[in-house]
Amino acid sequence: MTDPELDDLFTDAADREVVELLSSARPATPPLDPHFRNYLRTQLMAEARKTLPRRERAPWFSWRLPSPPLAMAAVAAGFLIVLGFEIALLQRGGSQAPVAADIHLVNGKSNVATIEPIKIPFSGPVDKAAVEVQIQIEPATDYTTRWDGNTLVIVPRHPLAANTNYTVKLKPVATPQPNQPAPSAQPQVVVHFVTAPPPTPPVVAPTYNSQNLVWSGDSPITEPGAVGQASWTPDGEILVTRPVSTGQAQGAQGSASASGGQPSSSATGTDIWLMSPKGSFLQKLASGGRYPAAAPAGGLFAFWQMSGNRGTLLYGALDGSGGDPVALATIDGAPDRAPVWLGKDRVAYLDAGRLRVVDLHGAQVQLASTVNVSGSLAGSPDGTLIAAETLSGSSIYDAGSGKVSKPLPQGATGFSWSSSNDLAFVIEQPGNPQLRLLAHDQTASTQVYAAPVNRSWTDLSWSPDGHAVLFASRPASAAPGEFSRTYLINADGQGGPVLFGGDGAEYAAPRWSPSGTMVLFSRADEGSGISKLWVANVTVQPSALDRAENSALAEVDTFMQARLKGDLTAAQAELDANGLAKYQSGAMSLASPSGQHYARRYVVSVQLISAGKFLVGLRLVLADTANRETSYVDEHLTVIAQGPKFVIDDIVQAPAVQLGKGPTVVSVQVQANKPGPLVLVQFDSDLDPSTITSASVFVRDDSGQVRSETPTYDRTTHLVTLSVKLKPGNTYRLVVTTSVTDINGHTVAQQFESPIQPAQAGGG
C-alpha cells in the first residue's frame, strides 16, 4: 500500500526504511467505523509533523546523512504509527500479532539435568494442539506434553541420556481469533542443549556404610503441603500424590500422549504425579489416585482409586504410555496402605485385612492358607517372599502358596527388604526395642542394635548395596517440639547408629534413592508447621582405587586441555616414551582435522587393567566453523602410574563417525557381578526393543567367538545389559551393529566397537 503523504514527509534513505516496513505490513481488516482509519492517520501525521523541524528537502542524489535529531524524530514517528495501528488492531479486530517462543531457559545450555522437563514459554496464546503435533526431538525421544498457561512443558517419558546434544524443533502458532485473518506462518523454533555429564562410575562398586558415607547438605524440593505420599521409582524419579486444586487443574494438566490429550483433574482429593528430584512436576499419571507404589522393575506402578465406598486397585506405566490404568481388583471400603509389589508381575493387597495376591491379568493367586494382616506388610524384591505381621505373630510367607516360610520373633514389625533379600525389622517390646536382621540364607535373625528405652524406630530404608540401613527415631511419647531424627547403622551393627544430617534438624521418613546419592525425607515448615519434601545429598568417601582412577582421569584432562588449546608441546609432555614414539611415527594426530575443532569431550568408559593402569575411552566431538557438531572420534588411552603421577602410555584412535539421526552409544561400563561380569551399554535414544538381539549387540573374543548371552534392554534408562564370560588378562570387543534402531526407525550410523579388558589378578 502506498501513501503520498508519507512519501512526501520521509525522503532520506534512513527514513524510507521505516516507510517500506510499514508499506510491506499486512493491511488491517477494515474497522467497524469506516471513518476511523482516516481519522487515526490524520491525527498521527499531525503529531509526526510536529516532531520534525522545517528544512529543505535533500536531493535524491545526496549522500549526506540526516542529522541525529531528525533521524530520531523519523524513527519516533514510525513507532507512533506502528503503535497506532496495533491499538487499532486490538480495539477493532485487525490482523493478529505473531507470538514468539522464549528459548533462553534451555537453548545453548551445556549442563541440562537428565530428569527435568523442557520448558518453552510463549509470548501469547497459541494453538496448543498445532504446536504439539510439530514437535521433533533428536536423538529419538519418546515424550509427553502439558501446558502451564502459555508455557509448553515437554516431558521425556524416560530420563535423557547424559553427555548428549539434543535438538528440539517446533513452530509457534497463534490461537485464531474471531473476525480476524488466520495468523501468519511463523519460522521454526530450534532449541539446542547438552545434558550434564554423570558422575564417573567407580571401577569398584562403592560400599555404603557409616564409615564411608558423607552427608553433603540438603534442600527442600516442594512447598508445604504440595505433595502427600512420596516414594522413589527405580530410575530415580519420585512418585507422589498431589492435592487437586483449581490452579493445578487449569495450569498443570497432564497430557496422555505427545498429541495433546489431557485427562481432567479429579475431585476426589489427590492425583498421582511423577516428580523430579529437583521438585519439578513431570507428568500426571492418574486422576483421583492414592497410595501409589512403583514396581522394583518393569516401569510399572500400582495405586488405589475410590468410587463411592469401594476401592479399586489399578496399575499403569510410569512413563504414561500404554493407555489408561488397568483395574486388577476391588474391595469394600477404603484402603489404608499402598499395594505391595511381588517382583514385577504380581501385586499383594489387603481386603478387609485379608492378604490377597493378583497378577497383572487380574487373576487371583490361590493361597493355601488365610493370612489376616494386622500390621506391617512387605514383599521381597524378587517376588518370592512376603513378610507379614498378624495377630498371631509375624512370619515370612511364600508368595506363591501363602505357606509360612520362616517364623519371625514375637513383636516383629516395620519390615524392609534389601536388594539381596535380607530382611530388616524392629521388635517393639516394652523396655527392650531392637533392630534385627534376617539374612536370606539364614533361618534365625540376629540383633543389630538394641534401641534405648522409650524410643520408637520407624521407616527402615536399605542402602542400594545392602550394607547399611537408615531409620527414623523419636521418643515413644514425643512431647511438643520433639521430632524425628534419622540414623544410619551398618547391617552388621559395627559402630552403632550414626546421626544422619545436620544436628538439631528434623529428618522424618527417610527413603534412600536407587543410586545411593540422595535421601528423600520430610520436614515440617518452620512457619506453617506443614510438612514438605527435602532431598539430602550423600557421597561415598573414595577408596584407594577411586583415588587412583581420579588421578588417571585428571591426567587425561590435562592432556586434552593442551590439545584443545592447540599447545601440542604441552600435550606431548603428558606422553611417556611409548606414547611419544607412536605420535612421532604418524600413527595418530593430536590436532583436530583441518576446518574443524573439538567442541566438547566426555568419558565413555573407564576400566581397571591392573594396579596403576587404566584404559580410558574418550569421545572427542568435532564441530565446523559455524560450531555445528558434525562428527566424533573415539580414542582409547592407556594411562599408567609413573612415579608420583600418571602419564599417557598409548592412544588408539578410531575412525571418525558422522553424526546422524540414529542412536549412539554414550557410555560403556564393565560391572563386577556373580557369576560373571556385566557389560552395560548406554544409548542416547529410545530404542526399538525388537532390534536388541544377540546378533546386534554382543561381546566377542580375539578369535571372533561370541562370549555374551542374549542382551536385555531397559527402556527407562536406554541401557542394554550383557552377561559375559571373560578371562582376566584377555582382550575382548563390544560390538554394536547397524541393525540397532531407534523408535523413529533410524539405525546406528556406523558399527560401534569398544575394547573390553578384564582386570588382571591383583588389579582390584
C-alpha positions in Angstrom: 0.0 0.0 0.0 1.4 3.5 -0.9 0.7 6.7 0.9 1.7 10.0 -0.9 1.8 12.0 2.3 4.3 9.5 3.8 6.4 9.7 0.6 6.4 13.4 0.8 7.3 13.5 4.5 10.1 10.9 4.6 12.6 11.2 1.7 16.1 10.2 3.1 17.3 6.6 3.0 17.1 6.2 6.8 13.5 7.5 6.8 12.5 5.4 3.8 13.3 2.2 5.6 10.6 2.9 8.1 8.2 3.7 5.3 9.0 0.5 3.5 8.5 -1.6 6.6 5.1 0.0 7.1 4.1 -0.4 3.5 5.0 -4.1 3.4 2.9 -4.9 6.5 -0.4 -6.8 6.1 -3.2 -4.3 6.0 -5.7 -4.4 8.8 -9.2 -5.7 8.4 -11.4 -2.6 7.8 -12.7 -1.4 11.2 -16.4 -1.3 12.1 -16.3 2.6 11.9 -15.5 3.4 8.2 -14.1 6.9 9.2 -11.8 5.6 12.0 -8.8 4.8 9.7 -8.7 8.2 8.1 -9.2 10.0 11.4 -6.3 8.0 13.0 -4.0 8.6 10.1 -4.7 12.3 10.2 -4.0 12.6 13.9 -0.8 10.5 13.6 0.5 12.6 10.6 -0.1 15.8 12.5 1.8 14.5 15.5 4.6 13.4 13.3 4.9 16.8 11.6 5.2 18.5 15.0 8.4 16.5 15.7 10.1 17.5 12.5 11.8 20.9 12.0 11.3 22.7 8.7 14.2 22.1 6.3 14.9 21.9 2.6 14.5 18.6 1.0 17.7 16.8 0.3 18.2 16.0 -3.4 17.8 12.4 -4.4 21.5 12.1 -5.2 22.6 13.5 -1.8 24.9 11.2 0.3 24.6 13.4 3.3 23.2 11.6 6.4 20.3 13.3 8.2 21.1 15.0 11.4 20.8 12.8 14.6 17.7 14.8 15.9 16.0 14.4 12.5 16.7 10.6 12.4 15.4 10.2 15.9 12.3 12.1 15.0 11.7 9.9 12.0 12.1 6.7 14.0 9.8 8.1 16.7 7.1 8.9 14.1 7.5 5.4 12.7 7.0 3.9 16.1 3.9 6.1 16.7 2.4 4.9 13.5 3.1 1.2 14.4 1.7 1.7 17.9 -1.4 3.4 16.5 -2.0 0.5 14.1 -1.5 -2.1 16.9 -4.0 -0.2 19.1 -6.5 -0.1 16.2 -6.0 -3.8 15.6 -6.6 -4.7 19.2 -9.6 -2.5 19.5 -11.2 -3.1 16.1 -10.4 -6.7 15.4 -7.5 -6.3 13.0 -4.9 -8.9 12.0 -3.2 -10.9 14.7 0.2 -10.1 16.1 2.6 -13.2 15.9 3.6 -15.0 19.1 7.2 -15.7 20.0 8.9 -18.5 21.8 11.3 -17.7 24.6 14.0 -20.4 24.4 16.6 -18.8 26.7 15.8 -21.1 29.6 17.4 -24.1 27.9 18.9 -23.1 24.5 22.7 -23.3 24.4 23.0 -24.8 27.9 25.6 -27.4 28.4 24.6 -28.8 31.8 20.9 -29.6 31.5 19.7 -32.1 34.0 18.6 -35.5 32.6 15.5 -35.7 34.8 13.9 -32.3 34.2 11.2 -31.2 31.8 11.9 -28.9 28.8 10.0 -25.6 29.3 9.4 -23.2 26.4 7.2 -20.1 27.2 5.3 -18.3 24.5 4.6 -14.6 24.4 0.9 -15.1 24.0 -1.9 -17.6 23.4 -1.0 -20.4 20.9 -2.8 -23.2 19.2 -1.6 -25.8 21.6 -2.6 -28.8 19.5 -0.9 -27.4 16.4 2.3 -26.7 18.4 2.4 -30.2 19.9 2.0 -32.0 16.6 5.0 -30.3 15.2 7.5 -31.2 18.0 10.6 -33.0 16.9 13.3 -34.2 19.2 16.7 -35.7 18.2 18.1 -38.1 19.3 14.9 -40.1 19.2 13.0 -39.4 22.4 9.6 -40.6 23.5 7.8 -37.8 25.3 4.6 -36.4 26.7 3.4 -32.8 27.0 1.4 -30.5 29.2 0.8 -26.7 29.4 1.4 -24.4 32.3 -0.6 -21.4 30.9 1.3 -20.3 27.8 4.4 -22.4 28.6 4.9 -25.7 26.8 6.3 -28.4 29.1 7.9 -31.3 27.2 8.4 -34.3 29.5 10.6 -37.1 28.2 9.0 -40.4 29.2 12.4 -41.7 30.3 15.4 -39.7 31.7 17.5 -38.2 29.0 21.0 -39.6 28.3 23.9 -37.8 29.8 26.6 -36.0 27.7 24.2 -35.8 24.7 23.5 -32.9 22.4 19.7 -32.7 22.0 17.7 -30.7 19.4 14.1 -29.7 19.8 12.2 -28.2 16.9 8.7 -26.7 16.8 6.6 -23.9 15.3 4.6 -21.3 17.3 1.1 -21.0 16.0 -1.1 -18.2 17.4 -4.6 -19.0 18.6 -7.1 -18.0 15.9 -9.3 -15.1 16.9 -12.9 -14.4 15.8 -13.3 -11.9 13.0 -9.6 -11.9 12.2 -7.5 -13.3 9.4 -5.6 -16.6 10.1 -2.3 -15.9 11.9 0.7 -15.7 9.6 3.1 -18.7 9.5 5.9 -18.4 12.0 9.6 -19.6 11.5 10.6 -22.8 13.1 11.9 -22.6 16.6 15.1 -24.7 17.1 16.5 -25.4 20.6 19.9 -27.0 21.2 21.2 -28.1 24.6 23.7 -30.6 26.0 22.8 -32.7 29.1 25.1 -32.8 32.1 27.7 -35.5 32.5 27.1 -38.2 35.0 29.4 -39.0 37.9 32.2 -41.1 36.7 31.4 -44.7 37.7 33.9 -46.2 40.1 35.9 -49.2 38.8 35.0 -50.9 42.0 31.4 -50.6 43.4 31.2 -48.3 46.5 30.2 -49.6 49.9 27.5 -47.6 51.6 28.3 -48.0 55.3 28.6 -45.5 58.2 32.4 -45.2 57.8 32.3 -44.3 54.1 29.1 -42.2 53.8 29.4 -38.4 53.8 26.3 -36.1 54.2 26.8 -33.1 51.9 23.8 -30.9 52.6 20.1 -30.9 51.9 17.4 -28.7 50.4 13.6 -28.5 50.1 12.1 -29.6 46.8 8.4 -28.7 47.4 6.3 -26.1 49.1 4.5 -27.1 52.4 1.6 -29.4 51.7 2.4 -29.6 47.9 2.5 -33.4 48.0 1.3 -36.2 50.2 2.8 -39.7 49.9 6.2 -39.9 48.1 8.5 -42.8 47.1 11.3 -43.4 44.7 11.0 -45.1 41.3 13.7 -47.5 40.1 15.1 -44.9 37.7 15.5 -42.1 40.3 12.2 -40.2 39.9 9.7 -39.6 42.7 6.1 -40.9 42.7 3.9 -38.6 44.7 0.3 -37.8 45.4 -0.6 -34.2 44.8 -3.7 -32.4 46.2 -6.1 -31.3 43.5 -6.5 -27.6 43.3 -8.1 -25.1 40.9 -4.7 -23.8 39.8 -3.4 -27.3 39.2 -6.5 -28.3 37.2 -6.2 -25.3 34.9 -2.5 -24.7 34.7 -0.8 -28.1 35.0 -2.8 -30.5 33.1 -1.1 -33.8 32.2 -1.2 -35.0 28.6 -1.8 -38.6 27.9 0.4 -38.6 24.8 2.5 -36.3 22.7 -0.5 -35.4 20.6 -2.0 -33.5 23.5 -4.8 -35.5 25.1 -5.5 -34.0 28.5 -7.1 -36.0 31.3 -9.2 -34.0 33.6 -8.4 -33.4 37.2 -10.2 -35.4 39.8 -12.4 -34.1 42.5 -11.6 -36.9 44.9 -8.7 -35.3 46.7 -5.4 -36.3 45.2 -3.9 -37.1 41.8 -0.7 -39.2 41.2 2.2 -37.4 39.6 5.8 -38.2 38.7 8.3 -35.6 40.1 12.0 -35.0 39.5 14.5 -34.9 42.4 14.6 -31.2 42.0 10.9 -30.9 42.6 9.6 -30.3 39.0 6.3 -32.0 38.4 6.9 -34.1 35.3 3.5 -35.6 34.4 0.2 -36.6 35.9 -0.1 -40.4 35.8 -3.6 -40.9 37.4 -6.5 -38.8 38.5 -8.1 -39.4 41.9 -5.4 -41.8 43.0 -3.9 -42.6 46.3 -1.2 -44.9 47.9 1.0 -45.3 44.7 3.8 -47.9 44.7 6.4 -48.4 42.0 7.4 -51.9 40.9 11.0 -52.9 41.5 11.4 -53.4 37.7 9.4 -53.2 34.6 8.4 -49.5 34.7 5.0 -50.0 36.3 3.2 -48.6 39.3 0.0 -49.7 41.2 -2.4 -47.5 43.2 -5.9 -47.2 44.7 -8.8 -45.3 43.5 -12.1 -44.7 45.3 -15.6 -44.9 43.8 -18.3 -44.4 46.3 -17.5 -46.7 49.2 -15.4 -49.2 47.1 -11.7 -49.1 46.4 -10.3 -50.2 43.0 -6.7 -51.5 42.6 -5.2 -50.4 39.3 -1.8 -50.4 37.6 -0.2 -48.3 34.8 3.1 -47.4 33.2 5.4 -44.9 34.9 6.2 -43.3 31.6 2.5 -42.6 31.0 2.4 -44.9 27.9 0.1 -47.9 27.4 -3.2 -46.1 27.7 -5.4 -45.8 30.8 -4.5 -47.6 34.0 -5.9 -51.2 34.2 -8.1 -52.4 37.1 -7.0 -55.5 38.9 -9.3 -55.9 41.9 -11.9 -54.1 44.0 -12.6 -54.1 47.8 -15.3 -52.9 50.0 -14.3 -49.8 52.0 -11.2 -47.6 51.7 -7.7 -49.0 51.7 -5.3 -47.9 54.4 -1.9 -48.6 52.7 -0.2 -48.9 49.3 -0.3 -52.2 47.4 2.8 -54.3 47.6 4.7 -55.4 44.5 5.9 -59.0 44.3 8.5 -58.8 41.6 7.3 -57.0 38.5 4.2 -59.1 37.7 2.2 -59.6 40.8 0.6 -57.3 43.5 -0.3 -58.1 47.1 -3.0 -56.1 48.8 -5.4 -56.3 51.8 -9.1 -56.9 51.5 -10.7 -56.3 54.9 -7.4 -57.3 56.4 -7.0 -60.5 54.4 -3.9 -60.9 52.3 -4.6 -61.3 48.6 -2.3 -61.6 45.6 -3.3 -60.8 42.0 -1.4 -61.0 38.7 -1.4 -58.3 36.0 -4.2 -60.1 34.2 -6.5 -59.7 37.2 -6.3 -63.4 38.1 -6.2 -64.1 41.9 -3.4 -66.3 43.2 -4.9 -69.0 45.3 -3.1 -69.0 48.7 -3.1 -72.3 50.7 -4.0 -70.5 53.9 -5.7 -67.4 55.0 -3.4 -64.7 56.2 -5.1 -61.9 58.2 -2.6 -59.0 58.4 -2.8 -56.6 61.4 0.3 -54.5 60.9 3.4 -54.3 58.7 3.5 -55.9 55.2 6.4 -56.0 52.7 7.3 -58.1 49.7 10.9 -59.2 48.7 12.4 -57.6 45.5 12.5 -61.0 43.7 8.8 -61.5 44.4 9.1 -64.8 46.2 8.5 -63.9 49.8 6.1 -61.8 51.9 6.8 -60.5 55.4 3.5 -60.0 57.3 2.5 -59.1 60.8 -0.6 -60.9 62.0 -2.5 -61.1 65.3 -0.9 -64.5 66.0 2.6 -63.3 65.2 4.9 -62.3 62.4 6.2 -64.6 59.7 7.7 -64.7 56.2 5.3 -66.4 53.8 5.9 -68.0 50.4 4.3 -65.6 47.9 3.2 -68.4 45.7 1.5 -70.6 48.2 0.8 -68.5 51.2 2.6 -71.0 53.5 4.9 -69.9 56.3 8.5 -70.0 55.1 10.2 -68.7 58.2 8.7 -67.6 61.6 9.8 -64.2 63.0 10.3 -63.2 66.6 7.2 -62.0 68.5 6.6 -58.3 68.0 8.4 -58.1 64.7 7.2 -55.1 62.6 8.4 -52.3 60.3 9.7 -54.8 57.6 12.2 -53.6 55.0 13.8 -55.9 52.3 17.3 -55.3 50.9 18.3 -55.8 47.3 19.8 -59.2 48.4 16.5 -60.4 50.0 17.8 -59.7 53.6 15.0 -58.6 55.9 15.4 -55.8 58.5 12.8 -55.3 61.1 12.1 -53.8 64.5 10.8 -55.6 67.6 8.8 -53.3 69.8 8.9 -54.9 73.2 8.4 -52.7 76.3 11.8 -51.9 77.7 13.7 -53.8 75.0 13.2 -52.4 71.5 15.6 -54.0 69.0 16.7 -53.6 65.4 17.2 -57.1 63.9 18.3 -58.7 60.6 17.3 -62.0 59.0 19.8 -62.8 56.2 18.3 -64.5 53.1 20.4 -67.6 53.7 19.7 -67.9 57.4 16.8 -69.3 59.4 17.2 -67.2 62.5 17.5 -63.4 62.9 20.4 -61.6 64.6 20.3 -58.5 66.7 21.8 -55.4 65.0 21.3 -52.9 67.8 19.2 -52.6 71.0 17.4 -49.3 71.0 17.3 -47.0 74.1 14.3 -47.4 76.2 11.3 -45.3 75.2 12.5 -44.7 71.6 10.5 -45.6 68.5 12.3 -46.8 65.4 10.4 -46.5 62.1 10.8 -46.1 58.3 13.7 -48.5 57.7 15.4 -48.0 54.4 18.2 -50.0 53.0 21.2 -48.7 51.1 21.4 -49.8 47.4 24.2 -52.3 48.1 22.5 -53.8 51.2 25.3 -52.8 53.6 23.5 -50.3 55.8 20.1 -49.2 57.0 18.6 -45.7 57.5 15.8 -45.3 60.1 13.9 -42.6 61.8 13.9 -42.4 65.6 11.9 -40.3 68.0 10.7 -40.6 71.6 7.9 -43.1 72.0 5.8 -40.4 73.7 7.0 -37.3 71.9 6.5 -34.0 73.7 5.6 -30.9 71.7 8.6 -29.6 69.8 10.2 -33.0 69.5 10.6 -34.6 66.1 12.2 -37.4 64.2 15.9 -37.7 63.6 17.5 -40.2 61.2 20.3 -42.6 61.9 22.5 -44.8 59.8 23.6 -48.2 61.0 25.7 -50.9 59.3 23.9 -54.2 58.7 26.4 -56.0 61.0 25.8 -53.4 63.7 29.5 -52.4 63.8 30.0 -48.9 65.1 26.4 -48.5 66.3 24.0 -45.9 64.9 25.4 -42.7 63.4 23.3 -39.5 63.3 22.5 -38.5 59.7 22.4 -34.9 58.5 22.6 -31.7 60.4 22.4 -31.5 64.2 19.1 -30.4 65.6 17.1 -30.7 62.4 14.2 -32.9 61.6 14.7 -35.9 59.2 11.4 -37.9 59.1 10.5 -40.9 56.9 14.0 -41.3 55.2 14.0 -43.1 51.8 17.3 -44.0 50.1 17.4 -43.3 46.4 18.2 -46.2 44.0 21.5 -44.6 43.0 22.5 -44.2 46.7 23.4 -40.5 46.1 20.3 -39.0 47.6 18.0 -39.5 50.6 14.4 -38.3 50.4 12.8 -37.2 53.7 10.1 -34.9 55.1 10.4 -31.9 57.4 7.8 -29.6 58.9 7.9 -26.0 57.6 9.1 -23.6 60.3 6.4 -21.1 59.6 3.3 -23.2 59.0 4.3 -26.5 60.5 3.1 -28.3 57.4 5.4 -31.0 56.0 7.3 -30.6 52.8 9.7 -32.8 51.0 13.5 -32.4 51.2 16.4 -34.2 49.5 19.8 -34.7 51.2 22.9 -35.4 49.0 25.3 -38.1 50.1 28.6 -39.2 48.8 30.9 -42.1 49.5 34.5 -41.5 50.6 36.8 -42.6 47.8 38.8 -45.8 48.2 42.5 -46.1 47.1 41.3 -47.4 43.7 38.9 -44.5 43.4 41.7 -42.0 44.1 43.9 -43.7 41.5 41.1 -43.6 39.0 40.5 -39.9 39.7 44.2 -39.2 39.2 44.3 -41.1 35.9 41.2 -39.1 34.7 42.9 -35.8 35.8 45.9 -36.7 33.7 43.6 -37.3 30.7 42.0 -33.9 31.3 45.4 -32.1 31.4 46.4 -33.8 28.2 43.1 -32.8 26.5 43.3 -29.2 27.7 46.6 -28.8 26.0 45.2 -30.3 22.7 42.1 -28.1 22.8 44.3 -25.0 23.2 46.5 -26.2 20.3 49.5 -26.4 22.6 51.0 -29.6 21.1 54.2 -29.2 23.0 52.4 -29.3 26.4 50.3 -32.3 25.1 53.4 -34.2 24.2 54.8 -33.6 27.7 52.0 -35.8 29.0 53.1 -38.8 26.9 55.6 -41.3 28.1 58.3 -42.7 25.7 55.9 -45.3 24.2 53.1 -42.7 23.6 55.5 -40.2 22.2 57.0 -42.7 19.8 53.5 -43.6 18.5 52.8 -39.9 17.9 56.1 -39.2 16.1 55.5 -42.2 13.9 52.4 -40.6 12.4 50.1 -43.3 13.7 47.9 -40.7 15.5 47.3 -36.9 15.5 47.0 -34.7 18.5 45.4 -31.8 16.5 41.8 -31.6 15.2 41.2 -32.1 11.5 41.5 -29.1 9.2 38.4 -26.9 9.2 37.1 -28.4 12.4 37.7 -28.0 16.1 37.0 -30.1 19.2 33.7 -28.7 20.5 33.5 -30.9 23.6 34.7 -34.2 25.1 33.5 -36.7 27.6 34.5 -40.0 29.1 32.8 -43.1 27.6 34.4 -45.8 29.7 37.0 -46.4 32.4 38.4 -49.9 33.0 41.0 -51.0 35.6 43.5 -53.2 33.8 46.0 -53.8 36.6 47.4 -52.0 39.6 48.3 -48.5 38.4 46.9 -49.0 34.9 43.6 -47.8 33.4 42.0 -47.9 30.0 40.0 -44.7 29.4 37.6 -44.4 26.5 37.3 -40.7 25.4 34.9 -39.2 22.9 36.0 -36.0 21.0 33.1 -34.2 19.4 34.1 -32.2 16.3 32.3 -29.1 15.1 32.6 -27.0 11.9 33.4 -23.3 11.7 29.8 -22.4 12.5 30.1 -24.5 15.7 27.7 -27.2 14.4 28.6 -30.6 15.7 29.3 -32.8 12.7 31.2 -36.0 13.9 33.0 -37.6 16.7 36.2 -39.6 17.2 36.7 -42.2 19.9 40.1 -42.6 21.5 41.2 -45.3 23.9 44.0 -44.0 26.2 46.1 -46.3 28.3 47.1 -44.4 31.4 49.8 -45.7 33.7 51.3 -44.7 37.0 54.9 -43.4 36.6 56.4 -42.3 39.8 54.1 -39.9 41.6 51.9 -39.1 38.6 50.1 -40.8 35.7 51.1 -40.5 32.1 49.6 -41.4 28.7 51.3 -44.6 27.5 49.2 -45.4 24.4 46.4 -43.9 22.3 44.3 -45.8 19.8 42.1 -43.6 17.6 39.0 -45.0 15.9 37.8 -43.6 12.5 35.6 -40.5 12.7 31.9 -41.2 12.8 29.5 -38.7 11.1 26.7 -37.6 13.4 23.3 -38.6 12.1 19.8 -39.1 13.3 20.3 -42.7 14.6 21.2 -43.9 18.1 24.6 -43.5 19.5 26.4 -45.4 22.4 27.4 -42.8 25.0 28.9 -45.0 27.7 30.2 -48.5 28.4 30.7 -49.9 31.8 32.1 -53.3 33.0 30.5 -54.1 36.3 31.5 -56.9 38.7 28.8 -59.4 39.3 28.2 -63.1 40.2 28.6 -65.5 38.5 30.2 -63.3 35.8 30.7 -59.6 35.0 28.1 -57.4 33.2 28.7 -55.1 30.3 26.4 -52.1 30.5 25.9 -50.2 27.2 24.1 -46.8 27.4 22.4 -45.3 24.4 21.3 -41.7 23.8 18.0 -42.7 22.2 14.8 -44.6 22.9 15.4 -47.8 21.1 13.2 -50.3 19.3 13.5 -53.2 21.7 12.9 -55.7 18.9 16.3 -54.8 17.4 18.3 -55.6 20.5 19.4 -59.2 19.9 22.4 -61.4 20.4 23.3 -60.6 16.8 23.1 -56.8 17.1 24.8 -56.3 20.5 27.4 -58.7 21.7 31.0 -59.3 23.1 33.5 -61.4 21.1 37.0 -62.6 21.8 40.0 -62.2 19.5 39.1 -65.3 17.6 35.6 -63.9 16.8 33.7 -66.2 19.2 30.8 -64.6 21.0 31.2 -64.5 24.8 28.0 -62.9 25.8 24.5 -64.1 26.4 21.3 -62.6 25.0 21.2 -58.9 25.9 18.4 -57.2 27.9 17.1 -53.7 27.2 15.7 -51.4 29.9 13.8 -48.7 28.1 13.6 -46.4 31.1 17.4 -45.9 31.1 18.2 -46.7 27.4 20.5 -49.4 28.9 21.5 -52.7 27.2 23.0 -55.3 29.6 25.1 -58.2 28.6 26.2 -61.1 30.8 29.6 -62.1 29.7 32.2 -64.8 30.3 35.7 -63.2 30.4 39.1 -64.3 31.4 41.3 -61.7 33.3 44.2 -60.5 31.1 42.5 -61.3 27.8 41.1 -58.7 25.4 37.6 -58.7 24.0 35.5 -56.3 22.0 32.0 -55.0 22.5 30.2 -54.8 19.1 27.0 -52.8 18.3 25.9 -53.3 14.7 23.9 -51.1 12.4 20.8 -53.2 12.9 20.1 -51.4 16.2 17.3 -49.0 15.5 15.6 -46.2 17.5 11.8 -45.7 17.8 11.8 -43.5 14.7 13.4 -46.2 12.5 16.8 -44.7 12.3 19.8 -47.1 12.6 23.2 -46.7 14.2 25.2 -44.7 11.8 28.3 -46.9 11.9 29.2 -50.1 13.7 30.5 -49.3 17.2 33.3 -51.3 18.7 35.0 -50.8 22.1 37.7 -52.9 23.8 36.9 -54.8 26.9 39.8 -55.8 29.2 39.0 -57.6 32.4 41.4 -56.7 35.3 44.3 -58.9 35.8 44.8 -60.9 39.0 45.6 -58.4 41.8 44.3 -55.5 39.8 41.3 -54.9 42.0 
